[in-house]
Amino acid sequence: MDKELDNPIENTTEEKIGDDIDKEEEKIEEDLEKNLEESSIKKYKKIIIPIMIFLCTLIIIYFGMVKYFMNHFYFGTKINGIDVSGQTVEEVKVVMSSQLKSYTLKLKERGGNIEEIKAKDIGLEYSSDKEFEKFKDNQNPFKWVLECFNGKDSKEIVEVSYDEKLLKEQIDELSFFNSNNVIEPQNATLKYVDNKYEIVDEVLGTKVDKDILYSHVADSIVSGETEIDLESIDCYVKPKYTSNSKKVVETKKTLDRYVSSKIIYTFEEGKEVLDGSIINKWLKVDKNFKVKIDEEKVKEYVNVLSENYDTIGKTRNFVTSSGKTIRIGGGDYGWYINKTKETENLISAIEDGNTITRDPEYSQTAFVHGKNDIGNTYVEIDLTNQHIWYYKNGSLIAQGDIVTGNISQNHTTPPGIYRLKYKVKDVILRGDDYASPVTFWMPFNGGIGIHDATWRSQFGGQIYKTNGSHGCINCPYDVAKAIYNNIVPETPVICY
């Protein structure tokens, strides 16, 4: 180590070499920094210059368009539906005037037919040309960029005027207001088919609501629209009820229930069956789809039942006590349907929709059913032979000679089949010229009845012709008593 320090020449050389190296390194660094600085400046210039050029171009374009839109409408501008993009006010006036003169509003009907209303026929014109200028003045030319990028057209409606009277006349003359061409709308209907009801689709028709159409036509003319689809503006008069209306569906269910009814009437001679084949002819559906049973037709049906099965006043075959068969009618005995009540019952049964077997409701009944409804309990009075019999359940209870109405005084006892109204004891029978006390009183025809006549000593024969009663059946006391003690009200009394 001491030897190295002792060699100054060698040390000096090494230091010199080191200094040279350091200087060289510094120079290299300086050159490198200078090159980098020059490179950055060049690169910056390449970027900034195009940007400046682009911005200048945009500014030129912007102000160029500003100048353009000072006299022209924005792009996308529409007036009354007509595109006037980039046009001047004067150009727009010419275009709009030309368009207005050739304006035609087409009316498309249901079925494809088209009617037209032309500008010249209604005196169509713009209310004022100044509206175009006002619209242009409202478009700020410096905001044209915003208008270009907002994605919406600039729209204006310039009011037009027309002769309302001429317009109404034009509408009145349209073919679809000609009564010969109009098909009236009709509601859905219900039809009876195969024991049930079917819904028949409504008729839409072609009747137009003039007020609705006029309103839409007026609006379309003002807004510049050129076509109206009458279907789309819903101006046709619609049926009140369609096949899908809830009321129609409910009505069908009601009708189906009614015609599902089956009412079976039983009579001695047979039966009558009432079902949907008849009932459907009695059903009515009004304009509001309310179902009503035609009461008059129900009455007619009940009247037929009454005519066929009522027996009051009807002529019957009757076998007399002498064994002779006679034909006898008149009187008030027999079956009689209560037509008013039965009509009500029948309507109620139809509304229930059930199958039932029933007897009609009677206001009067007889002892037995059938046309020969006298049975085997009755009073028989032979006016010719002046004799009376009373049978109960086929057994003879009492009989005897009698005295009936005085023929010479026009008090003849009327023939017929009657019913005993009631019986009562110890009464006084009064008339204009008499007052007769009796013990047994059994009326059967108004003031005519069977009673004892103790004031008489003889009965039968020809007494009745000149010395008869006022119409009553005068009986011996014992005969009257026997009948009274065994008879009940409603028993038939047969006079012949």
Summary of the structure (lengths in Angstrom):
residues: 496
radius of gyration: 58.8
end to end distance: 187.9
largest distance: 209.5
contacts: 1413
relative contact order: 0.07
helix: 39%
strand: 26%
